[in-house]
């Protein structure tokens, strides 16, 4: 069922891309910057209905830190670039128009260093800078809707168990047997490698990671088409690319910018990716083996503790998390994870004390569990203050609004209870429940300011507003 859901979604995306490509622009030009922004917005909306974006701040903040370090070495751009990790055990990374860069958890888990992660990101950044996807979309005006939809499906579903289904969609189309219109050409790849290597060395990386990461991806290409990494179906000529990159590195090493220390955080982010976002049984076995082989390695214990939480083995997880923290000066995130495990095990006092000691104010999930611990211990005013601070600094942190509403209700503030529950359901896309709570809040509003506050939220729920903004 999941495969067919993805096919339907991608067909919808294909239809949208075709519709967008009807915009009349002079021959040889890309779609405009504004059109690119609108396309990216629609693409993100479709992508989120089918794929899960990892929202773990340790991972997301780290990937964005590496991406932004590379961005600092390139000319000013018309877009604000953002970097995402998709939870899918497939070797893939790609870029959409308007500076959205994605890497799959499966590929991230296979990487061994920040250099390799930077190599992947630098190459994808170059594709956006060159506006390669925008050019491909513009050129697709000449292709019929059915063919374009089939090619989009072939590009996005070419691996991970959906290859056969995706291939079936392209049968009989004008594009059958040709390079998918939305896949990169060899010339695109060469240009992205050239620029990407320059960006990487300008940012203080060696550029070696682009070669070694590509070698890892290439090593996964077996003879069966179902095993070909999606990355290789959208990024052609792997052998030629590796040869070019290797030659470039030999010729340009002395011209590279002086190497800088890494951004830092790869071991922690990578451990979380493997322990929490790959196959649960495989992660548990991997870290059990790692702890047995290196009993003094804090990261092995950390990964094992996280993997144990996925099967509810709280006492074992606590033991290994404590061993990871012992003597570890950089254990802030580990303390927050320990506090969360204490909470899940029903040890609310220990959870509260641990989270309070971990400086969790910079970590949304740590703050969420601090507030939940306060709620469980009956510290209602403190809990509401915690959740209020959380949404003040992380306004899109959906779950916090639910608990802010609960703590407000238990304190007798029914306006705030319904208002925040309305925001919670609104962020989740549940318009019916959002409207119910916001209308209750409107009836309970005691001032013009509160009424205006609720009106803004109700207005944001109106689907007609989205259509008007697109038309404008």
N, C-alpha and C positions, 0 to 999 in steps of 0.2 A: 504493500500500500504506500510506503514511504517513497519508493521509486516513482510510482505513478503520480503522487502528489507533487514531487519535484518536477516531473515532466510537464504537468499542467501549469505549474507556476512559471516554468521557464518558457513555455509556449506563450503565456501571458506577457512575459518580459519581451519575448521576440516580437509579439504584436505591438507592444509599446515602442520598442526600438524602431520598428518599421514605420510606425506613425510619426515618430520624431524625425526619421530620416526624410520625410516628405517636405521638411522646411526647405524653401528655395534659397540656395546660396550659390555664389559664383563658382564655376568649375575650378577644381584644384584647391579649394579652401576647406578647412575643417568647419564643423558646426561652431557657432559663436560661443564666447565664454559664458554668456547667460544661458544659452541652450544646454551647454555642458553642465552647468550647475543644476538645471532642472532635470536633466537626464540622470545625473548622479543621485538626486533626491528620490526619484522614482525607482531607480535601481536598488537603492538602500531599502526602500519600503518593501519591494518584492523579495529581496534577499532575506530580510528578517522573517518573512512568513515561512521560509523553508529551512533556513540554516540557523544555528545557534551561535551567537557571538559571545565569546567568553568575556565576562565583565569583571573578572578577578583583577583588582587594582594593582596587585604586585606584578602581574604579567602585563596588563595593558599599559600601565605607567612606564614600565621598563621598555617595552617595544616602542612606545612613543618617544621615549628619551633617546633611544638609538636612532630612530627615524629623524628626529629633530636635530640631532647632532649632524647628520648628513645634510639636512636641509640648510643648515647654517653655512655650508660650503658651496652653495649654488646661488645663481642670480635670483633676484626677487621674483616671486611667482604671483599670479593672479588669484590663486586659491590658497586656503589654509589646509595643509596636508594633515590627514589623520590616518592612524595605523590601527588595524584590528586583527584579532586572532579568531578564526572560525573553528568551532569544535567539530572537527571531522578528521578521522584517521586516514587521511589521503595526503600524498605528497603534492601540494599545490600552493601557489602564491600568485596573486594577480592584482592588477590595478584597474580602477574604473576612472572615468573622466572626473575632473574636478578634485583630484588629489586624494582619493580614498584607496589606501593600500592594504591588502589582505594577505595573511599567511595562515595556512591551516595548522591545527595543533599537531597533526601527524608529521608534517614537515618540521615544525619547530622541535618536536621531540627527537627527531633524527639529527639535529644540529649539535655540534660539540663546542661551540664558542661564540662569543659576540662577533668575532670577525665573520663567521659564516652567516649569522643573522644579518649583519650589516651588508654583506654581499648580496643577499636576496633582496633586501629593502632598497639598496642603492640602484639595482637594476630596474626594479619596479618604478621607483621615483623617476628614472630616466624615461620610461615609457610615457609617463604622464607629462613630463616636461616637453617631450617631443610631440605630444598629443596624438599618439599612434592610434588609440582606440577611437578618438574623435574622427580621425581620417577614415578609419575602417567603417564607422557608422555612416559617414557622409557618402562613401563610395557605395554603400549597400542600397542606395536609392534605386539602383538599376535592377535590383533583384526583387522577385515577387515575395509577398508576405509569407506564404507557406514555406518557401525555400529559406527565407531569413530565419523564421521560427525554428526550422529544422536545424539550421547551422548553429544557432544560439544553443539549442539543446545539446548538439554534438560537442560544442566547446565546453559547456558547464557540466555535462553529465558523462563525459567520455571515460570516466574511471570510477572506482569506488563501488563496483557492482552494478552500475547503471549503464555501462558501455553498450551492451547489446540493445537495450531499450532506446538509448539515444541514437545509435546507428540506424535503427529501424526508421526513425523519423526523417532521416535524410535520404532514404531510398526513393528514387523516382524524382528527386528534386533536381533543379538545374545545377545545384552545387555538388551533386554526388560525384565523388572521385576528385574533387578539387580541394584546395586548401580552404577551410572554413573562412568566410568573409570576415568574421570577428576575431580570428586567430592572427597572431603576428606573422609578418613575412620574415624571411631570412634577413632582408635589409633592415627591418625594424629591430631585429635582435642584435645585429652588428652595431647599429647606432646606439642602442640602449647599453650594450656592453662597453662601447667606447666612452660614452658620457658617464655611465655608472662608475667605471673604474676611476675616472677623473674625480668624481664627487667623493668616492671613498677615500682616495689618497689625500684629497684636499681636507677631509674631515679627520685625518690622522690615522686612518686604517691602512693596512698594507695592500688590500685588494685581493690577497690570497684566499680569503673566505668565499669570494664569488666562484673561484675555481673549485675549491674543495666541496662546497655545497652542491654545485652542479654535478660533480663526480658522484656524490652520494645519490642524487636524484637519478642520474643515468644508470647507476648500478642496479636500480630497481626495475629497469626495463627488461622484462623477460620476453620469451617468444610469443606467449599468449597475449592477445590484445587487452584482455581484462586486467592484466597486471601492469600495463603501461601507465606510469604516473600521469595524472591529469596535466601536470606542469609541462610535460613533454609534448602533449597534444596542442597546447596553446603557445609554446615557446620552442619552435622547431630548430633543427640543425644542431643538436647537442654536441656531436663530435667536432664539427667545425668551430663551434663556440669555444669549446675547451681548448682546442689548438690555438685559436686566436688569443684567448685570455692568457694562456701560458706564455706565448710569445710576447704579449704586451707586458706582462710582469717582468720578464727577463730584460726587456729593453728599457723599462721605466722605473725600476726600483730606486735608482740613485736620484731620480727627479721627484720622488714622492715627498710630501710634506713630512716633517719630523713626526715620528710615531708618538701618540699620546696615550696616557693610561686609558683603559677601557671605561665606558660609562659606568660600569659596575652593576651587578644585579643579575647577570646571566645565570650563575649556579642556582640562585634562589628561584628565579622565574622558571628555569628549565626543570628543576625538581618538581615544582608545582604542576607544570604542564604534564609531566609523565605520571605523577602520583594521582592527580585529580581528574585529568581530562583524556587519558588514554584508556584502553580496556582495563576494567577494574581487576580482573583476575591476573592479567599479565603484569600490571603495575605492582600488585601485592607480591607476586612471585619474584619480580625483579628486585624489589627493595628488601625482601627477605634474604635473597642471595647476597645483595650488597652489604647488609648488616653482618651476615656471617663471614663475608670475605674481609670487611673493614670495620670491625666493631668499634674503632675509635673515631670513625668519620661522622661528624655531626649531621652532614647532609644526608647520609644513608639512613640515619635514625629519623631525621625529619621526613624524608620521603616515605619511609615505612609507616610512620605515625599517620601521615595524611592518607596513605593507601588503606590503612586499617579503619579509618573513620568511614570509608565507603561501605564497609560491611558491618558497621555498628559495634566494632570491638573497642569500646571506649577505654576500658582499663588498660589494655595493651597499648593503645594509642597514647594515653597519658604517660605511661612509662617511657616510651620511646621519644616522645616530645620533650620530656624532662631531661633525658640523656642528650638530646640534641642541643638543649639550652645550656647545659653545664659547661662553664668555661668559654662560652661563645659570646664575645663582646658585641656581636651584631645580631642579637637574638630578638630584636623588637617584634618582627613579624611572627616569629616562633612563639613568643609569649601571647600574642593575640590569638594564634591558632590554639594554643593550650587553653586559653580562656574560653574559646568557643567549644572545645571538647568538654571542658568541665560543665558548661551549660547543657550540652546535649546529654551528658550523663546525669543531669539533675543536681549537680553540685553548684548551686547558684551563688553561694557566698564565696567559694573559691573562684568561681568565674568572675565575679565582680572585682575581687581583689587583684586577680591576675590582669584583667583588662585595664583596670585603673592604673596599674604599675607599668603598663606597656605603652603609655602615651598614645592611646588608640584614637585620639582626636584627629589624626591625619589619615586614618584608615577607616573608610565607611563601614565595612563589615564589623570591625572591632567596636565601633561606636554603636552599631545596631545591637550587638550582643551585650554590650554594657547596659544599654537601655532596657533590653529584655530581661537581663538579670535583675535590674532595679525593679522592674514590674513584678517579677516573680517573688521578690522579697518585700513587696508592698510599699516600695519607696516611689510613690506615684509622682510627686512633684519633681523629684530628681530625674525620673524616667522621662517625663515630658520635656524637661529642659534638655536632656541628652538628645532626644529625637528632634526637638526644635532646632538645636544647633546643627544636627546632622543635615536636615533639609535646607538650612540656611547656606551651608557651604557645598552641599551636593544636591542641588535642587532636582535632579533627575533620578535620584536614588529611590526607586518606586516603593520598595518594601517599608521604608521609614515612615511614609505617610500613613500606612495602615496602623502602625504602632503609635504614631503620634495621635491618630484618631482614637485609638483604644485608650491610651493614657488620659487624653482629654475627657473622654466620656466617663471614665472611672472617677475623675475629679469633679464631675458634674457640669463641665463646660460642653453642652450639647451642640452649640454652634460650631466650635472648633472640631468636635468629634465628627459631625456630618461633613463639614467643609473638607477636612483632611481625608476622610474616606472617599469623598467625591474626587479629590485629586488622585488618590491611589487608583481608583477604578479608571479614571481618565487616562492616566499614564499606561495602564494595562490595555487600553483600547476597548474597555467595556462601557460603551456609551450609556446603556440602559441603567446600570447600577450607579454610574457617575451622575447622571441626571437626577436619579432618585435622591441621592444624598445631597447634591448641591441645591435642589429645590427645597429640601428640608432645612438646609442651612439658610436659604434665603428667607424662609418664614421665621427663623430664629434670630436673624440679624438684628442687632440693637443699634446700629448707626449707619449713616450713609456710606462711611468708609467700608464697613463690612459688606453692605449690599453691593458696592462697586467691585469689591474683591470677588464675590461670588459670580457676579455678572461676567467678569473677565474670563473666569473658568468655564462658564456655560457657553460663552461665545466661542472659546477655543474648541469646544466639542462639536460645534456645528460643521458638518461635512461640506456645506455650501461655502464656508469660508475658505476651505482648501481649493475648491474649484475656482472661486473668485481670484485667489492669489495666483493660481496658475494662469488664468486668463489674462491677469494684469501683467 
